Amino acid sequence: MKNSIRRLDSGRFFYMIVKEKEPEKSCDIVNEMKLSKRLQSVAEYIPPGALVADIGSDHAYLPCYAVLNHLASRAIAGEITDGPFLSAKQQVEKLDLSTLISVRKGDGLSVLEKGEAGAITIAGMGGALIAHILESGKTKLTGRERLILQPNIHAVHIREWLYQEGYELIDEVILEEDGKCYEILVAETGDRDAPYRDISMAAGMLAGPFLLKEKNEVFLRKWSQELKHTEQIYEQISRSAKHENQEKLAELKERISLLKEVIGHA
């Protein structure tokens, strides 16, 4: 018997058990999964053959996908709450991947031994929470890991943490799925200043140095909407002559200027 994988463009893949000596018989499909577009993009950045640790793994879809598609040799799925932890264990057991994927219960990077993982993924959380997880668990990091981070909002907090800790952004992705925009940040230890050369540091931190230079349709739509929303708030507050509003207006005016720089950056 051997394991075989069939991967479809839609992100669906089938895990099949195939009889080597009976090719004429149909394959027995034992599981079908669908990975979201954003998680597929995250998985593509896993270094070939690495042991990947997925923190906040929920149903362990990402580790299962990575191992089944030979994007990772082994994986760790970390979860802090009972429900997702049990769901992850069930998913791994259902796919008969228990020898390749270790499901662990714990807070953030505490589920890891130092240097154990070659890549760490944290996806589907706010940027501030992801930065907090990294800061709280940085004693588990050696600097040799690749960090693949997908915040739902406020990616600026992650960029600030990476810069502070000497990580170099090596790539970024922005994509839209189900009407929402998502960013993916990929970082390794290196020259932290490299991606920010020749651009405004403030604009690069807010919007992403790679994304700022590319300025694709999703990027422009996201930040144009943010600019419009901020301008509306400014107009509403400016109608009041209250003294205490002046500081807030100054902050909003500064942000509007930065957003215009982001959208119009060459």
C-alpha positions as CSV (number, residue, x, y, z in Angstrom):
1,M,0.0,0.0,0.0
2,K,1.2,3.5,-0.6
3,N,-0.2,7.0,0.0
4,S,-1.0,9.2,-3.0
5,I,-2.1,12.8,-3.2
6,R,-4.2,14.5,-5.8
7,R,-4.2,18.3,-5.6
8,L,-6.7,20.5,-7.4
9,D,-6.4,24.2,-8.4
10,S,-9.3,25.1,-6.2
11,G,-7.3,24.1,-3.1
12,R,-9.1,20.8,-2.7
13,F,-6.9,17.7,-2.3
14,F,-7.7,14.1,-1.8
15,Y,-5.7,11.8,0.4
16,M,-5.9,8.3,-1.2
17,I,-4.8,4.9,-0.3
18,V,-3.7,3.2,-3.5
19,K,-2.9,-0.5,-4.0
20,E,0.5,-0.8,-5.7
21,K,-0.2,-4.1,-7.4
22,E,-3.8,-3.4,-8.4
23,P,-3.7,-0.2,-10.5
24,E,-6.9,-1.2,-12.3
25,K,-8.9,-0.8,-9.2
26,S,-10.3,2.6,-8.2
27,C,-8.6,4.6,-5.4
28,D,-10.2,4.7,-2.0
29,I,-10.7,8.3,-1.1
30,V,-10.6,8.5,2.7
31,N,-10.7,12.3,3.1
32,E,-11.4,15.5,1.3
33,M,-10.5,18.9,2.5
34,K,-10.6,22.4,1.2
35,L,-8.0,24.9,2.3
36,S,-8.7,28.6,2.1
37,K,-6.9,30.7,-0.4
38,R,-5.1,32.6,2.3
39,L,-3.9,29.4,4.0
40,Q,-2.7,28.0,0.7
41,S,-0.6,31.1,0.3
42,V,0.8,30.7,3.7
43,A,1.7,27.0,3.0
44,E,3.6,28.0,-0.2
45,Y,6.2,29.7,1.9
46,I,7.1,26.7,4.0
47,P,10.8,25.8,3.2
48,P,10.8,22.4,1.4
49,G,11.2,19.6,3.9
50,A,11.0,21.7,7.0
51,L,9.3,20.8,10.2
52,V,6.5,23.4,10.4
53,A,4.9,24.5,13.6
54,D,1.4,26.0,13.2
55,I,0.4,28.0,16.2
56,G,-3.3,28.5,16.8
57,S,-3.9,25.6,14.4
58,D,-7.6,25.2,15.0
59,H,-8.5,22.0,13.0
60,A,-4.9,21.5,11.9
61,Y,-5.9,22.0,8.3
62,L,-2.7,23.8,7.5
63,P,-0.3,21.2,8.9
64,C,-2.3,18.4,7.3
65,Y,-2.2,20.1,4.0
66,A,1.5,20.8,4.2
67,V,2.4,17.3,5.1
68,L,0.1,15.6,2.6
69,N,1.3,17.8,-0.2
70,H,5.0,17.3,0.8
71,L,5.5,21.0,1.5
72,A,6.7,19.9,5.0
73,S,8.3,16.8,6.3
74,R,6.6,16.9,9.6
75,A,4.5,19.3,11.6
76,I,3.4,20.5,15.0
77,A,-0.2,21.8,15.6
78,G,-0.4,24.0,18.6
79,E,-3.7,25.0,20.3
80,I,-4.4,26.6,23.7
81,T,-8.2,25.8,24.0
82,D,-9.7,22.4,24.5
83,G,-12.2,22.5,21.6
84,P,-9.8,23.4,18.7
85,F,-7.1,21.1,20.3
86,L,-9.5,18.1,20.2
87,S,-10.6,19.0,16.7
88,A,-7.0,19.1,15.5
89,K,-6.3,15.7,17.1
90,Q,-9.3,14.2,15.4
91,Q,-8.4,15.6,12.0
92,V,-4.8,14.3,12.3
93,E,-6.0,10.9,13.4
94,K,-8.6,10.7,10.7
95,L,-5.9,11.2,8.1
96,D,-3.6,8.7,9.8
97,L,-1.0,11.4,10.2
98,S,-0.2,11.0,13.9
99,T,3.3,9.8,13.2
100,L,4.0,13.0,11.2
101,I,2.0,15.6,13.0
102,S,2.2,16.2,16.7
103,V,-0.8,18.0,18.2
104,R,0.1,19.9,21.3
105,K,-1.9,21.9,23.9
106,G,-0.3,25.1,25.2
107,D,0.0,28.8,24.9
108,G,1.7,30.2,21.8
109,L,5.3,29.1,21.3
110,S,5.4,27.3,24.6
111,V,4.4,24.1,22.8
112,L,7.8,24.1,21.1
113,E,11.3,23.1,22.1
114,K,13.9,25.8,21.2
115,G,15.0,25.3,17.6
116,E,12.6,22.5,17.0
117,A,10.8,24.0,14.0
118,G,12.3,25.2,10.8
119,A,9.2,27.3,10.0
120,I,6.5,28.8,12.2
121,T,3.1,29.8,10.9
122,I,0.6,31.9,12.8
123,A,-2.5,32.8,10.9
124,G,-6.0,34.2,11.3
125,M,-5.4,36.4,14.3
126,G,-5.0,40.1,14.9
127,G,-1.5,41.6,14.3
128,A,-1.2,42.8,17.9
129,L,-1.9,39.2,19.2
130,I,0.6,37.7,16.8
131,A,3.2,40.1,17.9
132,H,2.4,39.3,21.5
133,I,2.7,35.6,20.9
134,L,6.1,36.1,19.3
135,E,7.3,38.4,22.0
136,S,6.1,36.1,24.8
137,G,7.7,33.1,23.2
138,K,10.9,34.6,21.7
139,T,13.1,32.5,24.0
140,K,12.0,29.5,21.9
141,L,13.3,31.2,18.7
142,T,16.9,30.7,17.5
143,G,16.8,33.1,14.6
144,R,17.1,30.3,12.1
145,E,13.4,29.8,11.7
146,R,11.3,31.2,8.9
147,L,8.3,33.1,10.3
148,I,5.2,33.0,8.1
149,L,2.6,35.3,9.6
150,Q,-1.0,36.1,8.4
151,P,-2.7,38.8,10.5
152,N,-6.4,39.5,9.8
153,I,-5.8,43.2,10.8
154,H,-3.1,45.5,12.0
155,A,-0.1,44.0,10.3
156,V,1.9,47.1,11.4
157,H,2.3,45.6,14.9
158,I,4.0,42.6,13.4
159,R,6.3,44.6,11.2
160,E,7.3,46.7,14.2
161,W,8.1,43.6,16.2
162,L,10.1,42.0,13.4
163,Y,12.2,45.1,12.9
164,Q,12.8,45.5,16.6
165,E,14.0,41.9,16.9
166,G,16.3,42.0,13.8
167,Y,14.2,40.0,11.4
168,E,14.2,40.9,7.7
169,L,11.0,40.8,5.7
170,I,11.7,38.7,2.7
171,D,8.3,38.8,1.1
172,E,4.7,39.9,1.6
173,V,1.4,39.1,-0.1
174,I,-2.0,40.8,0.0
175,L,-5.0,39.0,-1.2
176,E,-8.8,39.2,-1.0
177,E,-11.1,36.3,0.0
178,D,-14.8,36.4,0.8
179,G,-14.7,40.2,0.6
180,K,-11.9,40.6,3.2
181,C,-8.3,41.6,2.7
182,Y,-5.5,39.5,4.2
183,E,-1.8,40.1,4.4
184,I,1.0,37.5,4.7
185,L,4.4,38.5,6.0
186,V,7.4,36.2,5.6
187,A,10.5,36.9,7.6
188,E,13.9,35.5,8.5
189,T,16.9,36.8,10.5
190,G,18.8,39.2,8.2
191,D,19.2,42.9,7.3
192,R,16.1,44.4,8.9
193,D,16.6,47.7,7.0
194,A,16.8,46.1,3.5
195,P,13.1,46.2,2.6
196,Y,12.7,49.7,3.8
197,R,15.5,51.4,1.9
198,D,14.3,54.1,-0.5
199,I,10.8,54.3,1.0
200,S,9.2,56.1,3.9
201,M,9.7,54.0,7.0
202,A,6.3,55.1,8.4
203,A,4.5,54.1,5.1
204,G,6.5,50.9,4.9
205,M,5.6,49.8,8.4
206,L,1.9,50.6,8.0
207,A,1.3,49.1,4.5
208,G,4.3,46.8,3.9
209,P,7.5,47.6,2.0
210,F,6.9,44.9,-0.7
211,L,3.2,45.7,-1.0
212,L,3.9,49.4,-1.2
213,K,6.2,48.9,-4.1
214,E,3.8,46.5,-5.9
215,K,0.6,48.4,-5.2
216,N,-1.8,45.8,-6.7
217,E,-5.5,46.2,-7.0
218,V,-6.3,44.7,-3.6
219,F,-3.8,46.9,-1.9
220,L,-5.1,50.1,-3.5
221,R,-8.7,49.2,-2.7
222,K,-7.9,48.4,0.9
223,W,-6.0,51.6,1.6
224,S,-8.4,53.8,-0.4
225,Q,-11.3,52.6,1.7
226,E,-9.2,53.3,4.8
227,L,-8.5,56.8,3.6
228,K,-12.1,57.5,2.9
229,H,-13.2,56.2,6.3
230,T,-10.6,58.3,8.1
231,E,-11.6,61.4,6.2
232,Q,-15.2,60.8,7.2
233,I,-14.2,60.6,10.8
234,Y,-12.2,63.7,10.5
235,E,-15.1,65.6,9.0
236,Q,-17.5,64.5,11.8
237,I,-15.2,65.5,14.6
238,S,-14.2,68.8,12.9
239,R,-17.8,69.9,13.1
240,S,-17.4,70.2,16.8
241,A,-15.5,73.2,18.2
242,K,-14.6,71.5,21.4
243,H,-11.1,72.1,22.5
244,E,-10.5,68.4,23.5
245,N,-11.1,67.4,19.9
246,Q,-8.1,69.3,18.6
247,E,-5.6,66.7,19.5
248,K,-7.6,63.9,17.9
249,L,-8.0,66.0,14.8
250,A,-4.3,66.5,14.6
251,E,-3.8,62.7,14.8
252,L,-6.4,62.1,12.1
253,K,-4.8,64.7,9.9
254,E,-1.4,63.1,10.2
255,R,-2.9,59.7,9.4
256,I,-4.7,61.0,6.4
257,S,-1.4,62.4,5.1
258,L,0.3,59.0,5.6
259,L,-2.6,57.2,3.9
260,K,-2.3,59.5,0.9
261,E,1.4,58.8,0.8
262,V,0.7,55.1,0.9
263,I,-1.8,55.2,-2.0
264,G,0.3,57.6,-4.1
265,H,3.7,56.1,-3.4
266,A,5.7,55.6,-6.6
